[in-house]
Every structure is written in structure tokens, then in C-alpha cells.
Amino acid sequence: MNASTSPAPEPSPTATAAATATATAATAAQGTATYVFAVSRDCVPGIAAGLVGHATGGGGPVRLLAAGSLQAIVQDVPYGEFCEEALRERLADPEELERCTRAHHAVVDAVSRRGCAVPLPLATLYLGDDRARAALAAHEERFHASLDRVAGRSEWGVKVHVPTADGPVITAESSPSAHASAHAGSGRAYLDRIRGRQQARDRRWEASRQAGETVDECLREIAVAARRLRPHGARVTGAARPQVLNGAYLVDREREDELAAAVERLRRDPRLAGIGIDVSGPWPPYSFVSADGGGGERDGRA
């Protein structure tokens, strides 16, 4: 199974471009703020060693912050560069958005591989360690429940694409020959051909949708939790490769080979001939936790 090298599954509810900074009433003169990447517990010593985070943006060393029975993986960052207004401007730049997203994911991914962690959204910011501790304490039970939920598990992304068999749908109105054909007495036959083509496309699309359902149902039998995310549009996939399934699956690590084998069987299934199945992972469980430590939906079809 080929693992993607992109920074995070798309779309992920905890790795979006939207700044979720909770610091709302301060200025750059206040110095640094506490950026929280993820929440864990019982971290091994040195778990943050070698992690860079937002160092290129002026951040300090990535470190652990004790918060009662929890630990946060944090970094001191310049408030003036990470406050809500500054982030809104910075993340409007696609290159800066990618850089920040990759920096965030690199820390979350490393910590998740070294232990169990709940990833927090991009740009989760607090006005100092005390504020961060208070926020974690307010949702301590939910964080522990999420840690229990994702322990020993990883997220896998599966996308099903359908290659188009021909070009764009031609309508009677858009065809340059439609008007002339009608006057030549062949208008009805022409429209019948157009309807036939459209009906064939509709049948192919319905078959493709059913293929997506087949893949999803098969993988849900292996996963402990699954979510269907909004399919990517043509700007991402390309007009010739529409997406019918964008799924996220939370899988026990000891069953990852089973997931890979199931995908290979699906790719060889004659019923799914011509269907593309792309797999990425393992990922931190972005799609199965929320910013306050809550778990994602098991069968959400958002």
C-alpha cells in the first residue's frame, strides 16, 4: 500500500486552514503565546526532541507542558505572528498555508508515532501556559476518552475516483449543429441521441456511486470507526477523475495489513473495473477527534 506524502488528510476537521486561535485580547507587545499541537499522557522522555514546529516563524523549542493528568505538546511562538489577525492574513497565502500546515503536521505525526496523542487544530493558541492548562483541565475527561479511543490506532484515507468515459455532456442548446439539424428534419433523432448519451452517463454515474458504497462498506468491517467526508471537487481531482468517496477509517494497527489486503481485493474485483482506489496513511487520527477532545462520528456522512 502506498502512503501519501501530503501533510494531512483532506478534508480533515482538525487540520483545516481556519485559524482557531483562542487568544483574543492582546497585542504583539505581550511577547510570546503558547501554541498547542496535540494532547497526550504518559509521554516517553524526550518525545519532543528534535521537533522543529514553527521554528522558522520564530518559535522556540517544542516542549511538553504538564496539565494535570495530561500533557500538551507545545511551542512558544511570537504572538504578533500568530494572533488571529496575523494568521488570517498569512494563511490567505497558499504557500504560507502549506508551510504552516506541514510544520503543524510534522509535530503531530512524530508525536503520534512515538505514543498516543490527540491532534489539535492548526493554530490552536493560548496566552501563555496557564491559559493552556486551564483549557485542557476544562475538557480533561473528554481528552482521556479520546486518548482511549485512538490508542493503538491510526487513520487511513481512502478515495474512490471514476474515470470519465468521454467528454463533457453536449446539450441541444450548446451543439453548433443542433439548429441546422432541426431544420434538416433530423432534430428529433438528434435529441434522441443526446438523451441516450446522457442516460448512459447517468447509468455510469450510478454504477460509480454504488462502487463507492461497496468500498466503504467493505472497509467499515475492518475499521473501528469511519467517516465519509465531503468529496473533493474537480479543482482538486481534475474534471476527468470525479471523486465518489472520500473516506477516513480508524484502524487498529495490527489490522493495517488486513486493510491493505482488502483494498487490493477491491481493486481486482470485476464489479469495480475501471474504478480508481487511492489509499493514504497511516495518519494521526485527525478525523476522529475534535478541538475539545471529543471523538468524531463513527458513521458520520458529512
N, C-alpha and C positions, 0 to 999 in steps of 0.2 A: 504494500500500500504506500503510495507516495504522499508524503506530508508536505503541505503548503509552507512556503516561506514568508507569506504575508504576515503583517504584525498582529492581526487579530481576526476572529471570525466575523462575517458580515451578515446582516447587521447584527452586533451584539449589544444588548441593553446596558451592559456595564463597561463598554469601551466605545462610546459614541463621541462625536466631535463636540457635543454640547458641554460647555463648562459647567461644572456642578459645584463651584466654589461656594462655601458657606460663609466665608469671610465677607461681610457686607458693609462694615462701617469702620474703615481705617484708611490710611494713606501710605504712600511709599516710605514716608519718613519713619514709619514704625519698624522698618527693617525687614526681618525675615518672617515667613509664615511656615506652618508645618503641613507639608504635602504628604498625604497618606496613599500608599499604593495598594495595600492589602492588609487583611487582619488574619492573625494566626494564633496558635497557642503551642506551648511546649516546643518552641523553635530550637533547633540544634545550635550550639555556639558557632558563631561565625557565619550564620546563614546569609548575612548581608555583605560578607566580604567580597570585594571585587566588583560589586554592582555600581554602575555609573549613574543611572537615573537621569536627572536633568542637569548633570554637571556642566554641560555646555551652555546651559541657560543660567549659570551662576549658582547652581545648587551645591550644597555641602555633601558630605559623605552620607550614603544610605545607611540607616541605622535601625535598631529595634527600639520601640517605645513601649515600656510596660504599662498596661492599663488594667489593673485588677488581675483577673484570671486570663486576660487576653494580651496579645502582643500585636502592635502595629508596625508595619514596615514603612518607615517614613524618611523624609529628607527635608532639611531646611532649604527653602528657596526664597529668592528676593520677592517680597510682596509686590513691589512695583511692576514686576514682570509676570506675576501670576494672579493678580487681582482680577475680578470679573471683567472689568472694562478692558484691561490689557489683554486678557485671554480672548475675549470676543474679537478683538482686532487681529491678534496673532493667528488664531485658528481659522480666520477667514481666508488665510493664505494656504492653498493646498499643500505646498512644500513644508510649511511650518506645522500644519496639522499632521502630516505624515511623520515628521521628525518627533513631535511630542508624543504621538501615538506609539511609535516604535520604542521610544525611551521608556514610556509607561509599561508597555507590554514586556519589554526585556526584563524589568524587575519582577513583575508579576509572574512571568513564566519561570524565571530562575527560582523564585521562592516556592512556587507550586511544585517544581521538580524535586526540590530539596525537602519538602514537607507538605503539610496540608494548609491551604490558605484560601480565604475568601477575597477575590479581587474586588476593589472598589472602582467607581467610575473614573475616567480620565478627569484630572484636575479637581480632585477632592481636597479642599484646602481649609485649614483652620488657623485662627490667630494664636498660634502657639501650642505647646504640648498640652497645657492644662485644658484648653478647649477640645483638643482631640481626645484626651482621656475621658472627658465628660460625655462626648458624643458616643464613644464606644460603650461607656458604662450604661447609657440610656437604652442601649439595644443589646446588652450583654447576652441575655438568654437567646435572642434570635441569632446572634453570631455563633453561639455554641451549637445551636440546632443546624445552622448551615454548614458548619465545620463537620458535624457528624454526618451530614447528608453527602458531602463531597469527598470525604476521606477515602483514599484509595481508588479514586475515580478520576477520569479525565473526560473532557468534552471532545466530541468528534463532529465535524461539519460534513454534511452530505448534500450535494446539489445535483439535481437531475435536469438535464438540458435536452431539448428536442431540436435536431437539425431541421430546418425548413426544407421542404422538397422542391420549392420553386420560389419565384419572386413575389413581389407584393401583389395583393389582390387587385385585379383590374375590374373596374366598375364600368357600367354602360356610359356613365357620365364622363369618366376620365379617358375612355378609349377614343383616339383620334378618328377611328373608322366607324364608330357607332352611328353617327348621324348619316353617313353615306350608306352604310349597310341597311339602315332602316328604310331609306328611300329606294334602295335597290330591291326591296321586298324580302330581305333576309333578316330583318330586325328581330322577329320572334325567335328564329333559330339561334341568332347570336346571343340573345338574352338567355336562352335555354342553356347554351354552352357556359355562359358566365355563372349562372346559378349552379350548374353541375360542378364547376371548379370550386365555387365557394362551399358547396355541400361536401365535396371531397376534403377540403381544408378543415371544415368543421369536424368531420369524422376523424381526421388525423389528430386534431387537437384533443378531442375527447379520448382517443386512444392514448395520447401522451399524458393526459391528466390521470387516466387510470394507471398508467405506468408509474407515475409519481406516487400514487396511493399504494401500489404494490410494493415499491421500495420502502416507503415509510412504514407500512405495516410489518414488513419483514424485520426491519432494524429495531422497531419498538419491542420486539420479542426478546432482543438481546440487551437493550438499554434498560437502566433502572429509571430513567426519566427521559422525556423527549419534548421538543418544542418545534413547531413549524413557524418559521419566521417569514416575513414578507419576501416573496421572490424578488430578485434584482431585475430591474428593467433593462431595456435594450441598450441604454447608455453604458451599462456595465458588461452585459453579456454579449452585445452585438445583435443586430437585427436577425442574423441568420441562425441564432442559437438561443431561442427563448427558454426561460427557466420555468419549470413547473413544480419544482420542490426545492426549498431552501430549509433544510432540517438541521437541528442540533440534537445530539444524543449524548447523554451522560452514561458512561460505560465503566464498569469495574475493570481495573487494569488487567486482571487475569483473564478477561474475556475479550481483550482487544484483538487477539488473533482470530477469535470466532467472528468478530465483526468484519475483519478483513476477508475472511473466507466467504461470509455471506454476500459481501459486495461482489466478489469475483463470481460467485454463482449467479447473481442477478445479471451481471454483465454478459454471461453466457446464455442466459435464458432466452430461448427463441421468441418468447412473447414480448421481449424488450429489445428486439433487434433494432438497431439504429438509434437507440436512446443512449445519451451520454451520462455517466455517473461519475462525478468528481468527489473525491474524499480529501479532507484536510484534518490534521490533528497529529498528536494529541495537543489540546489546548487547555489552559486553565478554564474552570467552569464559569465562564462569563455569562452564559445564557441561563444559568440556574441559581443565581443569587441576585439580590438587589442591594442598593446602597446602604440600607439599614440592616443588612444581614439576613433578610428574608429569602426564602427559596423561590426559584422560578416555578412556573406551572409545569406539572407533569405532562399534561396533554394539551397545553396551550396551542392554539392555532392562529396566533396573531398574525 
